[in-house]
């Protein structure tokens, strides 16, 4: 399962012609908050991932065309604004990717938020009178400490 909150320093840019810029990112409640790397309290930008298109590339390169990591591209809004995220660590890439993809939901015809792939499948296979079920699962773990 993907985390609902993440925080890390990540290289980002809004165009492939721009150089990569390191920023402190916070992912929370389907939003990505961009903070200045040197002043993590300063919010520079915020984008919502709801309805966004998230794609992953096999590799990102620097100005010398050297492979330096994996890239996630997020396209948001009707204007198609894009943001690229460069991850040097494979684990971080998969963690952020799964969280971004889970957050990228759009409203279905019934007003419920459903993942993009699910909406496409439901539009081609289901009729309007099909019933749906909402399921909520809560998990907790209790730890007990023993002292001698």
DALIN-V184085 format. One record per residue. N is the residue number from 0. RES is the residue in one letter. PSI is psi as a letter, one per 30 degrees, with the letter a starting at -180 (NA if undefined). OMEGA is omega in whole degrees, 0 to 359 (none if undefined). Layout:
[[N | RES | PSI | OMEGA] [N | RES | PSI | OMEGA]]
This chain:
[[0 | X | k | 183] [1 | X | k | 179] [2 | X | l | 178] [3 | X | f | 177] [4 | X | k | 178] [5 | X | l | 177] [6 | X | k | 182] [7 | X | l | 171] [8 | X | k | 185] [9 | X | k | 174] [10 | X | k | 183] [11 | X | l | 175] [12 | X | l | 181] [13 | X | f | 179] [14 | X | k | 180] [15 | X | f | 176] [16 | X | f | 182] [17 | X | l | 173] [18 | X | l | 176] [19 | X | k | 178] [20 | X | k | 180] [21 | X | k | 178] [22 | X | l | 173] [23 | X | j | 182] [24 | X | k | 173] [25 | X | k | 176] [26 | X | k | 181] [27 | X | k | 176] [28 | X | h | 178] [29 | X | g | 178] [30 | X | k | 173] [31 | X | k | 180] [32 | X | k | 180] [33 | X | k | 179] [34 | X | l | 176] [35 | X | k | 182] [36 | X | e | 182] [37 | X | f | 180] [38 | X | i | 187] [39 | X | f | 177] [40 | X | f | 183] [41 | X | j | 178] [42 | X | k | 182] [43 | X | e | 185] [44 | X | l | 176] [45 | X | k | 175] [46 | X | k | 176] [47 | X | k | 179] [48 | X | f | 180] [49 | X | k | 181] [50 | X | g | 182] [51 | X | l | 174] [52 | X | k | 182] [53 | X | k | 177] [54 | X | l | 181] [55 | X | k | 175] [56 | X | l | 184] [57 | X | e | 181] [58 | X | l | 173] [59 | X | l | 181] [60 | X | l | 176] [61 | X | a | 183] [62 | X | f | 178] [63 | X | g | 181] [64 | X | g | 175] [65 | X | k | 178] [66 | X | k | 182] [67 | X | g | 179] [68 | X | a | 180] [69 | X | k | 187] [70 | X | k | 168] [71 | X | k | 175] [72 | X | k | 179] [73 | X | k | 177] [74 | X | k | 185] [75 | X | l | 171] [76 | X | l | 180] [77 | X | f | 180] [78 | X | f | 180] [79 | X | h | 179] [80 | X | k | 184] [81 | X | k | 174] [82 | X | k | 178] [83 | X | k | 180] [84 | X | k | 182] [85 | X | k | 180] [86 | X | j | 179] [87 | X | f | 182] [88 | X | k | 182] [89 | X | e | 180] [90 | X | e | 178] [91 | X | e | 179] [92 | X | e | 182] [93 | X | e | 178] [94 | X | e | 179] [95 | X | e | 181] [96 | X | e | 182] [97 | X | e | 178] [98 | X | e | 178] [99 | X | e | 181] [100 | X | e | 179] [101 | X | e | 181] [102 | X | f | 183] [103 | X | i | 181] [104 | X | l | 176] [105 | X | l | 182] [106 | X | k | 175] [107 | X | l | 182] [108 | X | f | 180] [109 | X | g | 179] [110 | X | f | 179] [111 | X | k | 175] [112 | X | k | 179] [113 | X | k | 177] [114 | X | k | 182] [115 | X | e | 181] [116 | X | e | 180] [117 | X | e | 180] [118 | X | e | 179] [119 | X | e | 180] [120 | X | e | 183] [121 | X | e | 179] [122 | X | f | 182] [123 | X | f | 187] [124 | X | f | 187] [125 | X | l | 171] [126 | X | l | 183] [127 | X | f | 183] [128 | X | g | 178] [129 | X | k | 180] [130 | X | l | 179] [131 | X | l | 179] [132 | X | k | 174] [133 | X | k | 181] [134 | X | k | 177] [135 | X | k | 181] [136 | X | k | 176] [137 | X | k | 181] [138 | X | k | 175] [139 | X | l | 180] [140 | X | k | 178] [141 | X | k | 177] [142 | X | k | 178] [143 | X | k | 181] [144 | X | k | 176] [145 | X | k | 177] [146 | X | k | 181] [147 | X | NA | none]]
